[in-house]
Amino acid sequence: MMMPDQAENLDEWFPRTPSPDAARLGVVVGGSLSKGLVVKLDREQRVEDLAVGRYVVVHGAKHIRFFCMITDITLNNTNPAIQNNPPDLSDEFLRDIYIGTAAYGTIHVTPMLSIEDQQPKPVKTIPGHFMSVYNATVEDVNAVFGEEDAQHFNVGAPLELEQTQINLDLKRLVERSVGVFGKSGTGKSFLTRMLLAGVIRWGQAVNLIFDMHNDYGWAATDERGAQAKGLKQLFDSKVAIITLDAESTRRRGTRPDFEVKLGYDKIEPEDIAALRSTMSLSDAMIDAAYTLRKRWKAGWIKRLIDGDAIDFDDITTNTNIGEGTLLALQRRLQRFERWGFMTEESVGDSVEQIIHLLVENRKNVVLEFGRYGNELEAYVLVANYLTRRIRDRYVEMVERSLGDEAHKPPQLVITIEEAHKFLQPGIAGQTIFGTIARELRKYNVTLVIVDQRPSGIDEEVMSQIGTRVTALLDNERDINAVLTGINGASSLREVLSRLDTRQQAIIMGHAVPMPVVVKTRTYDEAFYNAIKRGDISTAGLRDKLGAGSKERRIR
C-alpha cells in the first residue's frame, strides 16, 4: 500500500512534462514538392482551430524539420456514402466512432524551408509518409528569422504565435525596391511608416518621402480619428520636413525646413512627358513640347501659357506643329497657374537643398504636398521633377566614388504613393521611377512604392521589386500581379485573399528567408517608446507573456 508521504512525492519521481505529441496535428499522407503536402489530422484536432497562414513543422528523418505554411483546409471521409446519408451524431458514442475515423479533416501545407542543424535551407525534397506534423514553436520561428538587432527589425508576430516575432532584414530591404500593397483601408500608410521608422532608427538608408496626403511628417489621423505620430515626432533631428504648401504645414503645427518652389524656366519636356497619363497628353503634344523648348529656350512654358496669335502664327508657320495641338497643350499647361509653388523664374535650387540634407546632413526628407496632394498632376510633376535630378546627381557621386570612396553617397530610398500613375504599362520604361526600379541598387537609389492597384504597375517593374509587403487584396488581377515571380504563388493565393482587413500582411522576397504572414506591430505608444530607445530586446514579448510568467529566452 502506498504511504501518503510517498504519494506527495510522485511529482518529484515522475515530473508532469507535457507529452511530445501535445502539439501534434497529424501525419503526412500524400503530396508533392510542387503542390505541397497533405496532412491527415489527428482525431483530437478540431478543424475550426486551424487557419490558413499558420505555420507548422514536419519532423522528417535524419533530424530535418520542414517549416511549412497551411494553405488550405478540407473535410474528407473514407466512405462517400456518408455525404449522402450523414449519421445521427446526437449520440456521443456514435460521434466518437465516426469523427476522426470515417470522417476526418486534412490540411494542405506548403514546405517553405528545411531546418538542419538550426540552419534554414531551401526546400529540395519532402518528408516521407506518416511523418508527424506539429504546430510551429517559438524555437522553430527563431531558427528561421533569427534575433532582432541593428540590421533586423521586428515587424510583428506570426499568426497564432504572438509570443515570438518576425524580424525583417533591413539591409536587404533597402538594397532593392520595395512594394507595399493593399486595398483601400488596410493601413498601407501605417505599415509603410513602420518600415521607414525601422530604416531610419538603424540608419540603413536615408529617405526621401513624397508625402501625398501629409501622413508621414508630423502626425497622421487613422480611420478611428485618433492621431498617430509621424516620423518627425519620432526622430526629430534625423528628419527634415519640406513643403509645397507652407500655410498647410504650419496650420498642422509644424515649421518646415524650407518651401519648395519650381520655376517655369527649369521645367524640361521630359518633365511634361511624365504627365502623359494624368493630363491626357498625346504624342503630338509631347513632340510639340520638345520643339517649343528648342525654339523658345528656357521660357517656353510661360510663353506658351501666355501665348497670343502672333506667337501661334510663328510656330504653326515655321514648324510642323498644328494649331489644334498647340492650343490643346496650352490648355493643359495652364493648370500650372493654379499651383502656388510654381514661379515664373527659379527661386533657389530645391534639388541642391534636398541633396544637401540627404547626403551632407544624412537627414531623412519628407516633402509634404499640403492642399496640392489632392491634385494628382501636381504630385506626378513634382515627384518626377525632383527624382530625375536627384538620381542624376547620385549617378555623378557614385561614379566619382569609384576613384575615391569618400565621395560615395548613402543608400537612398524614395517613397512614392499612387505608384501605378508613374509605373503603368507603356510609360514605365520612359519614367525615372521605372529606370530606378530596373537598376536595382546600381546607383544607390531604390524605391518604396505604395499602391492599392498593383495590377496597374508594369510587369517588368513588378518583377524587379525585391520585397513585397502586401495587406488584403480581393481583386484577382491585383493578387496575380503581387504573386508574379514568387515561388509557390498558387499556394499563397488563398492565404493572401483571406487576410484580415487590418493589421495583417504577407511579406515575401529579398528581406525575409521565406514568405511570412504577420500580425503587424501596433503603431502606438509602446512602438514609439521602443523605436526611440532603439530597443533590441524581448521587452515587448515579456509584456505579452504577462507579469509573473517565466521568460522564454529567444535564441
C-alpha positions in Angstrom: 0.0 0.0 0.0 1.3 3.5 -1.0 2.1 5.7 2.0 0.7 9.3 2.0 4.1 10.9 2.0 5.1 8.7 -0.9 2.0 10.0 -2.9 3.1 13.6 -2.2 6.5 12.8 -3.8 5.1 11.3 -7.0 5.5 14.6 -8.9 9.2 14.6 -7.9 9.7 11.0 -9.1 7.6 11.4 -12.3 7.6 15.0 -13.4 4.5 16.0 -15.3 6.2 17.1 -18.5 3.9 17.6 -21.5 3.8 14.8 -24.0 5.9 15.4 -27.1 2.7 14.8 -29.1 0.8 17.5 -27.2 1.0 19.9 -30.1 0.9 17.3 -32.8 -1.6 18.0 -35.6 -1.4 14.8 -37.6 0.7 12.9 -40.1 1.7 13.3 -43.8 -0.3 11.1 -46.1 0.5 12.5 -49.5 1.6 15.4 -51.6 4.5 16.6 -53.8 7.2 19.2 -53.8 5.4 21.3 -56.4 1.9 21.1 -54.9 2.6 20.8 -51.2 1.8 18.1 -48.6 -1.5 16.6 -47.5 -1.7 16.1 -43.7 -4.4 13.9 -42.1 -5.4 15.5 -38.8 -5.4 13.5 -35.6 -8.9 12.9 -34.2 -8.3 15.2 -31.2 -7.6 18.1 -33.6 -10.5 20.4 -34.3 -10.6 21.8 -37.9 -12.1 25.1 -36.5 -8.8 25.7 -34.5 -6.7 25.9 -37.7 -6.3 28.8 -40.2 -4.6 29.4 -43.5 -1.3 31.3 -43.0 -0.4 29.5 -39.7 3.0 27.7 -39.6 3.6 24.1 -38.9 6.7 21.9 -38.8 7.0 18.4 -40.2 9.6 16.3 -38.4 11.4 14.3 -41.1 14.1 11.7 -40.8 17.7 12.5 -40.1 16.9 15.4 -37.7 15.5 17.5 -40.6 12.5 19.8 -39.9 10.4 21.2 -42.7 9.0 24.6 -41.9 5.6 24.8 -43.7 2.6 27.1 -44.1 -1.0 26.0 -44.0 -2.6 26.9 -47.4 -5.9 25.0 -47.4 -8.2 23.1 -45.1 -10.5 20.3 -46.2 -13.0 17.8 -44.9 -12.7 14.2 -46.0 -14.2 10.8 -45.4 -13.5 7.1 -46.0 -16.9 6.4 -47.5 -18.6 8.8 -49.9 -22.0 7.4 -48.8 -21.6 9.4 -45.6 -22.1 12.6 -47.5 -25.5 11.4 -48.8 -26.6 9.8 -45.6 -25.0 11.5 -42.6 -25.1 9.6 -39.4 -27.1 10.8 -36.4 -24.3 12.2 -34.1 -26.6 13.2 -31.3 -25.4 10.0 -29.6 -21.9 10.9 -28.2 -20.8 7.3 -28.6 -21.5 7.3 -32.3 -19.9 10.7 -32.6 -16.7 9.3 -31.1 -16.7 6.4 -33.5 -17.2 8.5 -36.7 -15.2 11.6 -36.0 -11.5 11.0 -36.8 -12.1 7.6 -38.4 -14.9 7.5 -41.1 -14.9 11.4 -41.2 -11.7 13.4 -40.7 -10.0 16.7 -41.6 -7.0 17.3 -43.7 -4.8 20.3 -44.2 -2.6 21.3 -47.2 0.8 22.7 -46.2 3.5 24.1 -48.4 7.1 23.5 -47.3 8.9 26.8 -47.2 12.3 25.9 -45.7 14.1 22.9 -44.3 16.0 23.3 -41.0 19.0 21.2 -40.4 21.4 21.8 -37.5 19.5 25.0 -36.8 20.3 26.3 -40.3 17.4 27.2 -42.7 18.0 25.9 -46.2 15.9 25.9 -49.4 13.5 23.0 -49.8 14.7 20.5 -52.3 12.8 17.4 -51.1 9.8 16.5 -48.9 9.3 14.3 -45.8 8.1 10.7 -46.2 4.7 9.2 -45.5 3.4 9.3 -41.9 5.9 11.8 -40.6 4.5 13.7 -37.7 3.3 17.3 -38.1 3.3 19.8 -35.2 2.4 23.4 -34.6 5.5 25.7 -35.1 7.1 26.7 -31.8 9.0 29.8 -30.8 12.2 27.9 -31.3 11.2 27.0 -34.8 10.3 30.6 -35.8 13.5 31.9 -34.3 15.6 29.3 -36.1 14.3 30.8 -39.4 14.0 34.6 -38.6 16.8 35.0 -36.0 17.2 37.6 -33.4 16.4 41.3 -33.6 19.5 43.5 -33.9 20.7 46.7 -35.6 20.1 45.0 -39.0 16.9 43.0 -38.2 13.8 44.9 -37.3 10.7 43.4 -35.6 7.7 44.0 -37.8 5.2 41.7 -36.0 4.3 38.2 -35.0 3.3 35.1 -36.9 -0.4 34.2 -36.8 -1.3 32.3 -33.6 2.2 32.6 -32.2 2.3 36.1 -30.7 5.0 35.3 -28.1 7.6 35.5 -30.8 8.4 37.9 -33.6 9.3 38.2 -37.3 12.5 40.2 -37.9 12.9 41.9 -41.3 16.5 42.2 -42.7 16.7 46.0 -43.2 19.9 45.9 -45.1 18.4 43.5 -47.7 15.2 45.5 -47.6 16.8 48.7 -48.9 19.1 47.0 -51.3 16.2 46.6 -53.8 12.9 48.3 -54.4 10.1 47.5 -52.0 6.3 47.3 -52.8 3.6 48.0 -50.1 0.3 46.9 -51.5 -3.3 46.5 -50.2 -6.8 47.6 -50.9 -8.0 50.9 -49.5 -8.4 51.0 -45.8 -6.0 48.2 -44.9 -3.4 50.5 -43.4 -0.8 50.8 -46.1 0.4 54.2 -44.9 0.8 53.0 -41.3 2.6 49.9 -42.5 4.9 52.0 -44.7 5.6 54.4 -41.8 6.6 51.5 -39.5 9.0 50.1 -42.1 10.5 53.6 -42.7 10.8 54.0 -38.9 13.0 50.9 -38.7 15.2 52.0 -41.6 15.7 55.5 -40.0 16.3 54.2 -36.5 19.1 51.9 -37.5 20.5 54.1 -40.2 20.3 51.6 -43.1 19.4 54.4 -45.6 18.3 58.0 -46.0 14.8 58.5 -47.2 13.0 60.9 -49.5 9.3 60.6 -49.0 6.8 62.2 -51.3 4.0 62.7 -48.8 0.9 63.0 -50.9 -1.6 63.1 -48.0 0.6 64.5 -45.3 0.8 61.2 -43.5 4.5 60.8 -42.7 5.8 64.1 -41.4 4.5 65.4 -38.1 1.3 63.4 -37.4 -1.5 61.4 -39.2 -5.1 60.6 -38.4 -6.2 57.0 -38.5 -9.7 55.8 -39.5 -10.9 56.0 -35.9 -10.0 59.7 -35.8 -7.0 59.2 -33.4 -3.7 60.9 -34.1 -0.5 58.9 -34.7 3.0 60.3 -34.5 4.8 61.0 -37.7 8.5 60.4 -38.4 9.4 64.0 -37.3 8.0 63.4 -33.8 9.7 60.1 -33.5 13.2 61.1 -34.7 13.2 64.9 -34.7 16.8 65.8 -35.7 17.0 62.9 -38.2 14.0 64.1 -40.2 13.5 67.3 -42.2 10.1 68.5 -43.4 9.9 70.5 -46.6 6.7 71.6 -48.2 4.9 72.8 -51.3 2.3 74.5 -49.1 3.8 76.2 -46.2 0.5 77.5 -44.9 -0.9 74.0 -44.6 2.2 72.7 -42.9 2.2 75.5 -40.3 -1.5 75.0 -39.7 -0.8 71.4 -38.7 1.7 72.7 -36.1 5.0 72.2 -38.0 7.6 74.6 -39.2 9.1 73.4 -42.5 12.8 73.5 -43.1 12.1 75.2 -46.4 9.4 75.7 -49.1 9.9 74.0 -52.4 9.4 76.2 -55.5 9.6 75.2 -59.1 10.4 77.7 -61.8 8.8 77.5 -65.2 12.2 78.1 -66.7 13.6 74.9 -65.1 10.9 72.5 -66.4 12.0 70.4 -69.3 9.9 68.5 -71.9 10.9 65.3 -70.1 9.1 66.5 -67.0 6.0 67.2 -69.2 6.2 63.8 -70.8 5.8 62.2 -67.3 2.3 63.8 -67.2 1.2 61.8 -70.3 -1.4 59.8 -68.5 -2.6 62.2 -65.8 -3.0 65.1 -68.2 -4.0 63.0 -71.3 -1.1 64.3 -73.4 -0.9 62.9 -76.9 2.4 62.0 -78.6 1.9 65.1 -80.8 1.7 67.3 -77.7 4.8 65.9 -76.2 6.7 66.3 -79.5 5.4 69.9 -79.6 6.9 70.5 -76.1 10.3 69.4 -77.4 10.0 71.7 -80.4 8.9 74.7 -78.3 11.8 74.2 -75.8 14.2 74.2 -78.7 12.7 77.3 -80.3 11.8 79.4 -77.3 14.6 78.2 -74.9 14.1 78.2 -71.1 11.0 80.5 -71.1 8.9 78.2 -73.4 6.3 77.1 -70.9 5.4 80.6 -69.7 5.4 81.9 -73.2 3.1 79.1 -74.3 0.7 79.8 -71.4 0.5 83.5 -72.2 0.8 82.9 -75.9 -1.0 85.2 -78.3 -1.9 85.0 -82.0 1.5 86.2 -83.2 3.3 83.5 -81.2 1.0 80.8 -82.5 1.3 82.0 -86.1 5.1 81.9 -85.8 5.0 78.3 -84.5 2.5 76.9 -86.9 4.2 78.6 -89.9 7.8 77.6 -89.1 7.3 74.2 -87.5 5.2 71.1 -88.2 3.1 71.7 -85.0 -0.6 72.1 -85.8 -2.7 74.8 -84.3 -5.0 72.3 -82.6 -2.1 70.5 -80.9 -0.7 73.8 -79.7 -4.0 75.0 -78.3 -4.6 71.7 -76.5 -1.1 71.7 -75.0 -1.6 75.3 -73.9 -4.9 74.5 -72.1 -3.3 71.6 -70.2 -0.3 73.6 -69.1 -2.4 76.5 -68.0 -3.3 74.3 -65.0 0.1 75.1 -63.6 -1.1 78.7 -62.9 -3.3 77.3 -60.2 -0.4 76.0 -58.2 1.3 78.4 -55.8 4.6 76.5 -55.8 5.1 77.4 -59.5 7.1 80.6 -60.1 8.0 82.4 -63.3 11.7 82.1 -62.5 13.5 79.7 -60.3 13.9 80.9 -56.7 16.8 79.0 -55.1 17.7 75.4 -56.0 15.4 72.9 -54.3 17.3 70.0 -55.7 20.6 71.1 -54.2 18.9 71.8 -50.9 17.4 68.3 -50.8 20.8 66.8 -51.8 22.5 68.7 -49.0 20.0 67.4 -46.4 20.3 63.8 -47.7 24.0 63.5 -48.4 25.8 66.1 -46.2 23.5 66.1 -43.2 22.3 62.5 -43.5 18.7 63.6 -42.8 15.6 61.9 -44.0 13.4 64.3 -46.0 9.6 64.4 -46.0 8.1 66.5 -48.8 4.5 67.5 -47.8 2.1 68.4 -50.6 -0.5 70.2 -48.4 -3.5 71.1 -50.4 -1.9 70.0 -53.6 -1.9 66.4 -52.5 -5.4 66.0 -54.0 -4.2 67.1 -57.4 -2.5 64.1 -59.0 -1.0 66.2 -61.8 0.9 68.3 -59.2 2.1 65.2 -57.4 3.3 63.5 -60.5 5.1 66.6 -61.8 6.9 67.4 -58.6 7.9 63.8 -57.8 9.3 63.3 -61.3 11.0 66.7 -61.5 12.9 66.2 -58.2 13.6 62.5 -58.6 15.0 62.8 -62.1 17.5 65.4 -61.0 18.4 63.8 -57.6 19.1 60.5 -59.4 21.3 62.2 -61.9 23.3 63.7 -59.1 23.6 60.3 -57.4 24.9 58.8 -60.6 27.6 61.5 -60.6 28.5 60.9 -57.0 28.6 57.1 -57.3 30.8 57.3 -60.5 33.1 59.7 -58.7 33.3 57.4 -55.7 34.8 54.7 -57.9 38.1 56.6 -57.6 37.5 57.9 -54.1 35.3 56.0 -51.7 34.8 59.2 -49.6 32.5 60.6 -52.4 30.1 57.6 -52.2 26.6 58.8 -51.1 24.5 57.0 -48.6 21.9 54.5 -49.8 18.8 56.5 -50.8 15.2 55.2 -50.6 12.5 57.2 -52.4 8.9 56.6 -51.3 6.0 57.3 -53.7 2.3 56.8 -53.4 -0.2 56.1 -56.2 2.7 54.3 -57.8 0.8 52.9 -60.8 0.5 56.5 -62.1 4.3 56.5 -62.5 4.8 52.9 -63.4 1.9 51.8 -65.6 2.5 49.7 -68.7 3.5 51.8 -71.7 5.1 54.6 -69.7 7.1 52.9 -67.0 10.1 52.4 -69.4 10.1 56.2 -70.0 9.9 57.4 -66.4 12.7 57.9 -63.9 10.9 55.6 -61.5 10.9 52.8 -64.0 14.6 53.4 -64.6 15.3 53.2 -60.8 13.3 50.1 -60.3 15.2 48.3 -63.1 18.6 49.4 -61.9 18.3 47.6 -58.6 20.9 49.3 -56.4 23.5 50.1 -59.1 23.5 53.8 -58.2 22.5 53.5 -54.5 18.9 54.5 -55.1 15.8 52.3 -54.6 12.1 52.8 -54.3 9.3 52.1 -51.8 6.1 52.1 -54.0 2.8 52.2 -52.2 -0.3 51.3 -54.2 -3.7 49.8 -53.9 -3.8 48.6 -57.5 -0.6 46.6 -58.2 -2.2 45.2 -61.4 -1.8 48.7 -62.8 2.0 48.5 -62.5 4.2 47.3 -65.4 5.1 43.6 -65.2 8.8 44.2 -65.7 8.8 46.7 -62.8 6.9 44.3 -60.6 9.5 41.6 -61.4 12.3 43.9 -60.1 10.6 44.6 -56.7 12.8 42.8 -54.1 10.4 42.7 -51.2 6.6 42.8 -51.3 4.6 43.7 -48.2 1.0 43.0 -49.0 -2.1 43.6 -47.0 -5.5 42.3 -48.0 -6.3 42.3 -51.8 -9.6 40.9 -53.1 -9.2 41.7 -56.8 -8.0 38.7 -58.8 -5.8 40.8 -61.1 -4.1 42.5 -58.2 -3.4 39.2 -56.4 -1.9 37.8 -59.6 0.3 40.9 -60.0 1.6 40.7 -56.5 2.4 37.0 -56.8 4.2 37.3 -60.2 7.6 35.7 -60.0 7.1 34.3 -56.4 7.9 30.6 -55.8 4.8 28.7 -54.7 2.5 31.5 -55.8 -0.5 29.2 -56.3 -0.4 28.1 -52.7 -0.1 31.6 -51.4 -3.1 32.9 -53.4 -5.7 31.6 -50.9 -3.7 33.0 -47.9 -3.4 36.5 -49.5 -7.1 36.7 -50.2 -8.1 35.8 -46.6 -6.0 38.2 -44.6 -7.8 40.4 -42.1 -8.7 43.9 -43.2 -6.4 45.5 -40.6 -3.0 44.7 -39.1 -2.2 41.6 -41.2 0.2 41.3 -44.1 2.2 38.8 -46.0 5.8 39.6 -46.6 7.7 38.0 -49.5 11.0 38.4 -51.1 14.5 39.6 -50.5 14.2 40.8 -46.9 12.8 37.5 -45.5 14.0 33.9 -45.8 10.5 32.8 -46.8 7.0 34.2 -47.3 5.6 35.0 -43.9 2.1 36.1 -42.7 2.4 38.5 -39.8 0.1 40.3 -37.4 1.9 43.7 -37.7 3.0 45.7 -34.7 0.5 48.2 -33.4 1.6 51.7 -34.2 1.1 53.1 -30.7 2.9 54.5 -27.6 4.6 51.2 -27.0 6.0 51.3 -30.5 7.0 54.9 -30.1 8.9 54.2 -26.9 10.6 51.2 -28.3 11.7 52.9 -31.5 13.0 56.0 -29.7 15.1 53.9 -27.3 16.2 51.6 -30.0 15.2 48.5 -28.1 16.7 45.3 -29.3 15.3 43.0 -26.7 12.4 40.8 -25.7 10.9 43.6 -23.6 7.8 43.7 -25.8 7.5 39.9 -25.6 7.6 40.0 -21.8 4.7 42.4 -21.8 2.7 40.0 -23.9 3.6 37.0 -21.7 2.5 38.9 -18.6 3.9 39.6 -15.2 4.9 36.6 -13.2 5.3 34.3 -16.2 8.6 32.6 -16.8 10.5 34.4 -19.6 11.5 32.5 -22.6 14.9 33.2 -23.9 14.8 33.9 -27.7 17.8 32.2 -29.3 
